[in-house]
Amino acid sequence: MLKKLLSSVIALLLVTLVACSFPRVEPPDTEIPPNSQPHQEEGEQQNQRTPVPTQPPENLDDLPNSDEDSVEENINGFDISDDHDITRQAESLLMTQINTAVDQTEIAQLPEINTNNSSDDIVMVYEKQLPEQITYGVQYEKYNLTYDYFLITSENEITIYENPNLNSREICSAINSEKLALHQKLTGQSQNGSDIWYKVSCKENDKLVTGYIHSSAGTTRTFQFNKMLDAIQDLQSQVSEGKLNHVSNYKNVNGVPPDKGQGGTDEFGMRIYQSAPGYLQADTQSDFRYVPDGMLVRILEDSGEFYRTEVDSYNQELYIPKNFIDPNDALADLTQVVVIDRKQQNQAAFELSGNEIRMISYTLSTTGVGGPSSFETPLGTYKTIEKKERFQYLKKDSNEIAGYAPYAIRFCGGAYIHGVPVNYEEKDGELIDPGIIEYLQTIGTFPRSSMCVRNFSSHAEFLYNWIEPTNGAVIVIE
């Protein structure tokens, strides 16, 4: 097999030249972020970790040769060069998403995919379909995949077998970060203390191949369309009851919220920077929590120095000082929604018209990881605030420009949906743009960004050209 031969040759060269295995998605010296354990069966609890907050550089408005509004903090939770290294190796092995992924529509070519095992062996059949309330109208199809898929997390090359046992014929191989079409969960030969296997498909030299992979090789993922639908319908219901406003405090332009606790976050992990205080009573001495920039709220009444608001993302009424909300900037008509799934590391975009909810894209994404210098993408419902063809970002803990992100849609503070980050190259003391980068193998694996949501650059461009901020929203679910 060509892929197997290439894999062996490249692996031998890598051992000879750099004496290391295929790099892991998670750097080995870094704590594994939430939802990134190598494999978990359905229903298992996942570890949660509260991000350690950082404050933005104090002199963001004093950067040389830069428009302040086009510069953000570092948007990478991990060094972006690691992602590029992983991607280059996947490309050399012809094991990228575009080489090996199976489209949802291609499953029709495998009519007996769920029938050639004993029913006694089958634990679960994966046959995810769109809910009836969602119309399929996909317009972006470059990296489509099946609605259920298996993410390879093993740092070693994995064999896919003809049957669920190690003695059967090897039909192809897979590497770290590949996403394989998922068909069945079943029992087979025990390995590493588990007899759970998965029936999967991928492309080998443009031909669909199907086989079995042991559960220890990775974890299952899915598009949670029912959760997405519930979130959209809930927001539609809110808009139908009257206009929604949003918190506005981009780069603390409308004021610095009061400190709460230690380290710049509240007890819910929400960051002080670019947030508003939401008080339990119309009194600045009362308890409060942070409501981030961009989060949708409903003004219930004018209460002196405050607006009494309903914050649906928190299921709570809070008093927010008036300087943090513009009552004239409202979401009155909802026509476009992007739903980001933080747990599954994927997303979908929807057009809304009358009673129709039409899915126009579904794809992989990478959200923020909590850490010493990075933040999780916050859950909740947000207004699409603005679009930027590109914005620049700083080096970690520095006021120096590191690079830029293309085709950006801002929805919360300095958090955007955007394309692959590009680090500038330095030559003779000048920063050189190497050009937009389309693809990262790590997109759709585990949180690796800082608050932002990474997309393949062509998909970010698709969304950028499609969405109109006035009537758009972003919903982050888990």
NORURTA-V137449 format. One record per residue. RES is the residue in one letter. SS is DSSP state (2 for helix, 1 for strand, 0 for the rest). OMEGA is omega in whole degrees, 0 to 359 (* if undefined). D_LAST is the distance of its C-alpha to the last C-alpha in Angstrom with 1 decimal. Layout:
res->RES ss->SS omega->OMEGA d_last->D_LAST
res->RES ss->SS omega->OMEGA d_last->D_LAST
//
This chain:
res->M ss->0 omega->185 d_last->39.3
res->L ss->2 omega->183 d_last->38.9
res->K ss->2 omega->180 d_last->35.4
res->K ss->2 omega->180 d_last->36.4
res->L ss->2 omega->178 d_last->39.6
res->L ss->2 omega->180 d_last->37.9
res->S ss->2 omega->181 d_last->35.4
res->S ss->2 omega->181 d_last->38.3
res->V ss->2 omega->182 d_last->40.3
res->I ss->2 omega->180 d_last->37.6
res->A ss->2 omega->179 d_last->36.6
res->L ss->2 omega->179 d_last->40.2
res->L ss->2 omega->180 d_last->40.6
res->L ss->2 omega->179 d_last->37.6
res->V ss->2 omega->182 d_last->39.0
res->T ss->2 omega->187 d_last->42.4
res->L ss->2 omega->187 d_last->41.3
res->V ss->2 omega->176 d_last->38.5
res->A ss->0 omega->176 d_last->38.5
res->C ss->0 omega->179 d_last->34.7
res->S ss->0 omega->178 d_last->32.2
res->F ss->0 omega->187 d_last->29.5
res->P ss->0 omega->176 d_last->27.2
res->R ss->0 omega->173 d_last->23.9
res->V ss->0 omega->177 d_last->20.7
res->E ss->0 omega->175 d_last->20.3
res->P ss->0 omega->188 d_last->23.5
res->P ss->0 omega->181 d_last->25.3
res->D ss->0 omega->182 d_last->26.2
res->T ss->0 omega->177 d_last->22.7
res->E ss->0 omega->181 d_last->20.4
res->I ss->0 omega->183 d_last->17.6
res->P ss->0 omega->179 d_last->14.3
res->P ss->0 omega->176 d_last->11.2
res->N ss->0 omega->182 d_last->10.1
res->S ss->0 omega->175 d_last->13.5
res->Q ss->0 omega->187 d_last->15.9
res->P ss->0 omega->177 d_last->18.3
res->H ss->0 omega->176 d_last->17.7
res->Q ss->0 omega->176 d_last->16.1
res->E ss->0 omega->180 d_last->17.0
res->E ss->0 omega->176 d_last->14.8
res->G ss->0 omega->180 d_last->14.1
res->E ss->0 omega->178 d_last->14.8
res->Q ss->0 omega->178 d_last->13.3
res->Q ss->0 omega->179 d_last->11.9
res->N ss->0 omega->177 d_last->13.6
res->Q ss->0 omega->180 d_last->12.3
res->R ss->0 omega->179 d_last->14.4
res->T ss->0 omega->182 d_last->15.2
res->P ss->0 omega->173 d_last->16.4
res->V ss->0 omega->190 d_last->20.2
res->P ss->0 omega->171 d_last->21.0
res->T ss->0 omega->176 d_last->23.7
res->Q ss->0 omega->181 d_last->25.7
res->P ss->0 omega->174 d_last->26.6
res->P ss->0 omega->184 d_last->30.1
res->E ss->0 omega->187 d_last->32.6
res->N ss->0 omega->181 d_last->34.6
res->L ss->2 omega->181 d_last->32.1
res->D ss->2 omega->183 d_last->34.5
res->D ss->2 omega->182 d_last->37.4
res->L ss->0 omega->181 d_last->36.4
res->P ss->0 omega->173 d_last->39.3
res->N ss->0 omega->181 d_last->39.4
res->S ss->0 omega->170 d_last->35.9
res->D ss->0 omega->184 d_last->34.6
res->E ss->2 omega->184 d_last->32.5
res->D ss->2 omega->179 d_last->30.0
res->S ss->2 omega->183 d_last->29.6
res->V ss->1 omega->178 d_last->28.7
res->E ss->1 omega->173 d_last->25.5
res->E ss->0 omega->176 d_last->24.7
res->N ss->0 omega->185 d_last->24.0
res->I ss->0 omega->184 d_last->20.8
res->N ss->1 omega->177 d_last->20.7
res->G ss->0 omega->176 d_last->19.1
res->F ss->0 omega->179 d_last->21.5
res->D ss->0 omega->184 d_last->24.9
res->I ss->2 omega->179 d_last->24.5
res->S ss->2 omega->176 d_last->27.7
res->D ss->2 omega->179 d_last->26.0
res->D ss->2 omega->179 d_last->23.7
res->H ss->2 omega->178 d_last->26.9
res->D ss->2 omega->179 d_last->28.8
res->I ss->2 omega->181 d_last->26.3
res->T ss->2 omega->180 d_last->26.5
res->R ss->2 omega->180 d_last->30.3
res->Q ss->2 omega->177 d_last->30.7
res->A ss->2 omega->179 d_last->28.4
res->E ss->2 omega->180 d_last->30.6
res->S ss->2 omega->180 d_last->33.7
res->L ss->0 omega->184 d_last->32.8
res->L ss->0 omega->181 d_last->31.8
res->M ss->0 omega->175 d_last->28.4
res->T ss->0 omega->181 d_last->26.1
res->Q ss->2 omega->184 d_last->23.7
res->I ss->2 omega->179 d_last->26.5
res->N ss->2 omega->193 d_last->28.9
res->T ss->2 omega->187 d_last->27.1
res->A ss->0 omega->178 d_last->24.2
res->V ss->0 omega->180 d_last->24.8
res->D ss->0 omega->179 d_last->24.0
res->Q ss->2 omega->181 d_last->22.7
res->T ss->2 omega->181 d_last->26.1
res->E ss->2 omega->179 d_last->28.0
res->I ss->2 omega->178 d_last->27.0
res->A ss->2 omega->178 d_last->29.7
res->Q ss->2 omega->182 d_last->32.1
res->L ss->0 omega->188 d_last->31.3
res->P ss->0 omega->183 d_last->32.4
res->E ss->0 omega->187 d_last->32.9
res->I ss->0 omega->183 d_last->29.7
res->N ss->0 omega->185 d_last->28.8
res->T ss->0 omega->186 d_last->32.3
res->N ss->0 omega->170 d_last->34.1
res->N ss->0 omega->174 d_last->33.1
res->S ss->0 omega->180 d_last->34.4
res->S ss->0 omega->178 d_last->32.2
res->D ss->0 omega->182 d_last->32.7
res->D ss->0 omega->187 d_last->30.8
res->I ss->1 omega->178 d_last->27.8
res->V ss->1 omega->183 d_last->24.8
res->M ss->1 omega->174 d_last->22.4
res->V ss->1 omega->180 d_last->22.8
res->Y ss->0 omega->181 d_last->20.1
res->E ss->0 omega->183 d_last->21.1
res->K ss->0 omega->176 d_last->18.0
res->Q ss->0 omega->174 d_last->19.3
res->L ss->0 omega->172 d_last->18.3
res->P ss->0 omega->182 d_last->18.3
res->E ss->0 omega->183 d_last->21.8
res->Q ss->0 omega->179 d_last->20.7
res->I ss->1 omega->177 d_last->19.6
res->T ss->1 omega->177 d_last->22.5
res->Y ss->1 omega->179 d_last->22.6
res->G ss->0 omega->187 d_last->24.1
res->V ss->0 omega->180 d_last->22.9
res->Q ss->0 omega->178 d_last->25.0
res->Y ss->0 omega->189 d_last->23.6
res->E ss->0 omega->186 d_last->24.3
res->K ss->0 omega->183 d_last->25.0
res->Y ss->0 omega->179 d_last->22.2
res->N ss->0 omega->178 d_last->21.1
res->L ss->0 omega->180 d_last->20.1
res->T ss->0 omega->182 d_last->19.5
res->Y ss->0 omega->173 d_last->16.4
res->D ss->1 omega->182 d_last->16.3
res->Y ss->1 omega->183 d_last->17.3
res->F ss->1 omega->181 d_last->18.2
res->L ss->1 omega->178 d_last->17.6
res->I ss->1 omega->178 d_last->20.7
res->T ss->0 omega->180 d_last->20.2
res->S ss->0 omega->178 d_last->23.8
res->E ss->0 omega->179 d_last->26.0
res->N ss->0 omega->175 d_last->28.9
res->E ss->0 omega->185 d_last->29.7
res->I ss->1 omega->178 d_last->28.8
res->T ss->1 omega->173 d_last->31.1
res->I ss->1 omega->189 d_last->30.3
res->Y ss->1 omega->179 d_last->32.9
res->E ss->0 omega->178 d_last->34.7
res->N ss->0 omega->183 d_last->34.1
res->P ss->0 omega->173 d_last->31.8
res->N ss->0 omega->188 d_last->34.2
res->L ss->0 omega->182 d_last->35.4
res->N ss->0 omega->181 d_last->38.9
res->S ss->0 omega->185 d_last->38.1
res->R ss->0 omega->174 d_last->38.6
res->E ss->1 omega->183 d_last->36.2
res->I ss->1 omega->174 d_last->35.1
res->C ss->1 omega->182 d_last->33.0
res->S ss->1 omega->179 d_last->30.9
res->A ss->1 omega->182 d_last->27.5
res->I ss->0 omega->179 d_last->26.4
res->N ss->0 omega->176 d_last->23.5
res->S ss->0 omega->174 d_last->20.6
res->E ss->0 omega->178 d_last->21.9
res->K ss->1 omega->186 d_last->19.7
res->L ss->1 omega->176 d_last->21.8
res->A ss->1 omega->187 d_last->21.8
res->L ss->1 omega->184 d_last->20.8
res->H ss->1 omega->185 d_last->23.1
res->Q ss->1 omega->163 d_last->23.7
res->K ss->1 omega->186 d_last->22.9
res->L ss->1 omega->177 d_last->26.4
res->T ss->1 omega->179 d_last->28.8
res->G ss->1 omega->181 d_last->31.4
res->Q ss->1 omega->181 d_last->33.3
res->S ss->1 omega->178 d_last->32.0
res->Q ss->1 omega->181 d_last->31.1
res->N ss->0 omega->176 d_last->29.9
res->G ss->0 omega->180 d_last->29.8
res->S ss->1 omega->177 d_last->27.6
res->D ss->1 omega->181 d_last->28.8
res->I ss->1 omega->177 d_last->25.6
res->W ss->1 omega->176 d_last->25.8
res->Y ss->1 omega->174 d_last->24.0
res->K ss->1 omega->188 d_last->25.9
res->V ss->1 omega->175 d_last->24.9
res->S ss->1 omega->172 d_last->26.5
res->C ss->1 omega->179 d_last->27.0
res->K ss->1 omega->176 d_last->29.8
res->E ss->1 omega->183 d_last->32.9
res->N ss->0 omega->179 d_last->35.4
res->D ss->0 omega->178 d_last->33.8
res->K ss->1 omega->178 d_last->34.3
res->L ss->1 omega->175 d_last->31.7
res->V ss->1 omega->183 d_last->31.9
res->T ss->1 omega->179 d_last->30.2
res->G ss->1 omega->188 d_last->30.3
res->Y ss->1 omega->181 d_last->28.7
res->I ss->1 omega->182 d_last->26.7
res->H ss->1 omega->185 d_last->26.3
res->S ss->2 omega->182 d_last->22.9
res->S ss->2 omega->183 d_last->23.7
res->A ss->2 omega->183 d_last->23.4
res->G ss->1 omega->184 d_last->19.7
res->T ss->1 omega->180 d_last->16.4
res->T ss->1 omega->176 d_last->15.1
res->R ss->1 omega->180 d_last->12.5
res->T ss->1 omega->170 d_last->11.9
res->F ss->0 omega->184 d_last->11.1
res->Q ss->0 omega->186 d_last->9.1
res->F ss->2 omega->180 d_last->11.8
res->N ss->2 omega->176 d_last->12.1
res->K ss->2 omega->178 d_last->8.7
res->M ss->2 omega->180 d_last->9.7
res->L ss->2 omega->180 d_last->13.1
res->D ss->2 omega->181 d_last->12.4
res->A ss->2 omega->179 d_last->10.9
res->I ss->2 omega->182 d_last->14.0
res->Q ss->2 omega->177 d_last->16.4
res->D ss->2 omega->179 d_last->15.5
res->L ss->2 omega->176 d_last->16.2
res->Q ss->2 omega->179 d_last->19.3
res->S ss->2 omega->179 d_last->20.5
res->Q ss->2 omega->182 d_last->20.3
res->V ss->2 omega->180 d_last->22.2
res->S ss->2 omega->180 d_last->24.7
res->E ss->0 omega->179 d_last->25.6
res->G ss->0 omega->186 d_last->26.7
res->K ss->0 omega->175 d_last->25.8
res->L ss->1 omega->174 d_last->22.9
res->N ss->1 omega->179 d_last->23.6
res->H ss->1 omega->176 d_last->21.5
res->V ss->1 omega->180 d_last->22.0
res->S ss->0 omega->177 d_last->24.2
res->N ss->0 omega->179 d_last->25.0
res->Y ss->2 omega->181 d_last->24.7
res->K ss->2 omega->178 d_last->26.4
res->N ss->2 omega->184 d_last->27.4
res->V ss->0 omega->181 d_last->29.9
res->N ss->0 omega->176 d_last->30.0
res->G ss->0 omega->178 d_last->30.4
res->V ss->0 omega->180 d_last->29.2
res->P ss->0 omega->177 d_last->27.1
res->P ss->0 omega->178 d_last->28.6
res->D ss->0 omega->175 d_last->27.6
res->K ss->0 omega->179 d_last->25.7
res->G ss->0 omega->182 d_last->25.6
res->Q ss->0 omega->172 d_last->26.1
res->G ss->0 omega->173 d_last->24.8
res->G ss->0 omega->173 d_last->23.6
res->T ss->1 omega->173 d_last->20.3
res->D ss->0 omega->184 d_last->20.0
res->E ss->0 omega->178 d_last->18.9
res->F ss->0 omega->179 d_last->15.3
res->G ss->0 omega->178 d_last->15.3
res->M ss->0 omega->187 d_last->15.9
res->R ss->1 omega->179 d_last->18.7
res->I ss->0 omega->185 d_last->22.1
res->Y ss->0 omega->180 d_last->23.0
res->Q ss->0 omega->176 d_last->22.5
res->S ss->1 omega->172 d_last->21.4
res->A ss->1 omega->174 d_last->23.4
res->P ss->1 omega->175 d_last->24.2
res->G ss->1 omega->185 d_last->23.1
res->Y ss->1 omega->177 d_last->25.9
res->L ss->0 omega->177 d_last->26.0
res->Q ss->0 omega->179 d_last->29.5
res->A ss->0 omega->186 d_last->31.6
res->D ss->0 omega->182 d_last->32.9
res->T ss->0 omega->176 d_last->32.0
res->Q ss->0 omega->180 d_last->33.0
res->S ss->0 omega->179 d_last->30.3
res->D ss->0 omega->182 d_last->27.0
res->F ss->1 omega->172 d_last->24.2
res->R ss->1 omega->182 d_last->20.8
res->Y ss->1 omega->175 d_last->19.8
res->V ss->1 omega->190 d_last->18.5
res->P ss->1 omega->173 d_last->17.8
res->D ss->0 omega->177 d_last->19.8
res->G ss->0 omega->183 d_last->18.6
res->M ss->1 omega->182 d_last->16.6
res->L ss->1 omega->178 d_last->18.0
res->V ss->1 omega->174 d_last->20.2
res->R ss->1 omega->175 d_last->23.1
res->I ss->1 omega->181 d_last->26.5
res->L ss->1 omega->178 d_last->28.0
res->E ss->1 omega->173 d_last->31.3
res->D ss->1 omega->184 d_last->33.3
res->S ss->1 omega->179 d_last->33.9
res->G ss->0 omega->180 d_last->36.3
res->E ss->0 omega->187 d_last->34.6
res->F ss->1 omega->160 d_last->31.2
res->Y ss->1 omega->171 d_last->29.2
res->R ss->1 omega->188 d_last->27.7
res->T ss->1 omega->170 d_last->24.3
res->E ss->1 omega->180 d_last->21.6
res->V ss->1 omega->186 d_last->18.1
res->D ss->0 omega->180 d_last->15.8
res->S ss->0 omega->179 d_last->12.6
res->Y ss->0 omega->186 d_last->14.2
res->N ss->0 omega->190 d_last->16.1
res->Q ss->1 omega->171 d_last->19.2
res->E ss->1 omega->182 d_last->22.5
res->L ss->1 omega->177 d_last->23.5
res->Y ss->1 omega->183 d_last->26.6
res->I ss->1 omega->178 d_last->26.2
res->P ss->1 omega->189 d_last->29.4
res->K ss->2 omega->183 d_last->30.7
res->N ss->2 omega->182 d_last->30.9
res->F ss->2 omega->180 d_last->27.1
res->I ss->1 omega->173 d_last->26.9
res->D ss->0 omega->184 d_last->29.1
res->P ss->0 omega->181 d_last->29.8
res->N ss->0 omega->179 d_last->31.1
res->D ss->0 omega->190 d_last->28.0
res->A ss->0 omega->169 d_last->26.0
res->L ss->1 omega->184 d_last->23.7
res->A ss->0 omega->182 d_last->26.0
res->D ss->0 omega->183 d_last->25.3
res->L ss->0 omega->182 d_last->21.9
res->T ss->0 omega->184 d_last->22.6
res->Q ss->1 omega->180 d_last->20.0
res->V ss->1 omega->169 d_last->16.2
res->V ss->1 omega->179 d_last->13.9
res->V ss->1 omega->180 d_last->10.2
res->I ss->1 omega->178 d_last->8.3
res->D ss->1 omega->184 d_last->5.4
res->R ss->0 omega->182 d_last->5.1
res->K ss->0 omega->185 d_last->4.9
res->Q ss->0 omega->181 d_last->7.6
res->Q ss->0 omega->174 d_last->9.2
res->N ss->1 omega->183 d_last->10.4
res->Q ss->1 omega->175 d_last->11.0
res->A ss->1 omega->180 d_last->13.5
res->A ss->1 omega->187 d_last->16.0
res->F ss->1 omega->170 d_last->17.8
res->E ss->1 omega->182 d_last->21.2
res->L ss->1 omega->179 d_last->22.0
res->S ss->1 omega->183 d_last->25.6
res->G ss->0 omega->178 d_last->27.0
res->N ss->0 omega->184 d_last->25.3
res->E ss->1 omega->171 d_last->24.0
res->I ss->1 omega->186 d_last->20.5
res->R ss->1 omega->177 d_last->21.3
res->M ss->1 omega->182 d_last->19.0
res->I ss->1 omega->173 d_last->20.9
res->S ss->1 omega->169 d_last->18.8
res->Y ss->1 omega->189 d_last->16.1
res->T ss->1 omega->179 d_last->15.9
res->L ss->1 omega->176 d_last->14.4
res->S ss->0 omega->179 d_last->13.2
res->T ss->1 omega->182 d_last->13.1
res->T ss->0 omega->185 d_last->11.2
res->G ss->1 omega->178 d_last->12.8
res->V ss->0 omega->177 d_last->13.7
res->G ss->0 omega->180 d_last->15.0
res->G ss->1 omega->182 d_last->18.7
res->P ss->0 omega->182 d_last->22.3
res->S ss->0 omega->180 d_last->22.3
res->S ss->1 omega->186 d_last->18.7
res->F ss->0 omega->173 d_last->15.6
res->E ss->0 omega->170 d_last->11.8
res->T ss->0 omega->187 d_last->10.6
res->P ss->0 omega->176 d_last->10.1
res->L ss->0 omega->176 d_last->7.5
res->G ss->1 omega->183 d_last->9.7
res->T ss->1 omega->190 d_last->12.2
res->Y ss->1 omega->172 d_last->14.9
res->K ss->1 omega->167 d_last->18.3
res->T ss->0 omega->192 d_last->19.4
res->I ss->0 omega->182 d_last->22.1
res->E ss->1 omega->176 d_last->24.2
res->K ss->1 omega->174 d_last->24.8
res->K ss->1 omega->180 d_last->26.6
res->E ss->1 omega->170 d_last->28.2
res->R ss->1 omega->170 d_last->27.7
res->F ss->1 omega->179 d_last->27.2
res->Q ss->1 omega->177 d_last->28.4
res->Y ss->1 omega->185 d_last->26.8
res->L ss->1 omega->169 d_last->28.6
res->K ss->0 omega->181 d_last->29.2
res->K ss->0 omega->177 d_last->27.4
res->D ss->0 omega->184 d_last->29.1
res->S ss->0 omega->173 d_last->31.7
res->N ss->0 omega->178 d_last->33.0
res->E ss->0 omega->179 d_last->34.0
res->I ss->1 omega->178 d_last->32.4
res->A ss->1 omega->184 d_last->30.6
res->G ss->1 omega->181 d_last->29.6
res->Y ss->1 omega->174 d_last->27.7
res->A ss->1 omega->183 d_last->24.7
res->P ss->1 omega->170 d_last->25.7
res->Y ss->1 omega->190 d_last->24.5
res->A ss->1 omega->175 d_last->22.2
res->I ss->1 omega->183 d_last->20.4
res->R ss->1 omega->181 d_last->19.8
res->F ss->1 omega->182 d_last->17.3
res->C ss->1 omega->180 d_last->17.0
res->G ss->0 omega->176 d_last->19.9
res->G ss->0 omega->179 d_last->20.6
res->A ss->1 omega->182 d_last->17.2
res->Y ss->1 omega->156 d_last->17.7
res->I ss->1 omega->185 d_last->16.7
res->H ss->1 omega->178 d_last->19.7
res->G ss->0 omega->184 d_last->21.7
res->V ss->0 omega->178 d_last->22.7
res->P ss->0 omega->181 d_last->24.1
res->V ss->1 omega->173 d_last->27.9
res->N ss->1 omega->175 d_last->30.0
res->Y ss->0 omega->172 d_last->33.4
res->E ss->1 omega->182 d_last->36.4
res->E ss->1 omega->180 d_last->39.3
res->K ss->1 omega->180 d_last->42.8
res->D ss->0 omega->177 d_last->45.9
res->G ss->0 omega->179 d_last->43.9
res->E ss->1 omega->178 d_last->42.0
res->L ss->1 omega->182 d_last->38.4
res->I ss->1 omega->177 d_last->38.3
res->D ss->0 omega->180 d_last->35.5
res->P ss->0 omega->180 d_last->35.1
res->G ss->0 omega->182 d_last->33.4
res->I ss->0 omega->178 d_last->29.9
res->I ss->0 omega->187 d_last->28.1
res->E ss->0 omega->201 d_last->26.4
res->Y ss->0 omega->167 d_last->24.4
res->L ss->0 omega->178 d_last->22.6
res->Q ss->0 omega->184 d_last->22.1
res->T ss->0 omega->177 d_last->19.2
res->I ss->0 omega->181 d_last->17.0
res->G ss->0 omega->179 d_last->14.2
res->T ss->0 omega->179 d_last->14.7
res->F ss->0 omega->178 d_last->13.1
res->P ss->0 omega->182 d_last->12.5
res->R ss->0 omega->182 d_last->16.1
res->S ss->1 omega->171 d_last->16.3
res->S ss->0 omega->183 d_last->16.8
res->M ss->0 omega->183 d_last->14.5
res->C ss->0 omega->179 d_last->15.4
res->V ss->1 omega->180 d_last->13.9
res->R ss->1 omega->172 d_last->16.5
res->N ss->0 omega->165 d_last->17.7
res->F ss->0 omega->188 d_last->20.9
res->S ss->2 omega->179 d_last->23.5
res->S ss->2 omega->177 d_last->24.8
res->H ss->2 omega->176 d_last->21.5
res->A ss->2 omega->177 d_last->21.1
res->E ss->2 omega->177 d_last->24.7
res->F ss->2 omega->180 d_last->24.0
res->L ss->2 omega->180 d_last->21.4
res->Y ss->2 omega->180 d_last->23.7
res->N ss->2 omega->185 d_last->26.6
res->W ss->2 omega->193 d_last->24.7
res->I ss->0 omega->172 d_last->23.0
res->E ss->0 omega->186 d_last->25.0
res->P ss->2 omega->184 d_last->23.5
res->T ss->2 omega->186 d_last->25.4
res->N ss->2 omega->184 d_last->23.6
res->G ss->1 omega->178 d_last->20.2
res->A ss->1 omega->173 d_last->16.7
res->V ss->1 omega->179 d_last->13.4
res->I ss->1 omega->178 d_last->10.1
res->V ss->1 omega->183 d_last->7.0
res->I ss->1 omega->177 d_last->3.8
res->E ss->0 omega->* d_last->0.0
//
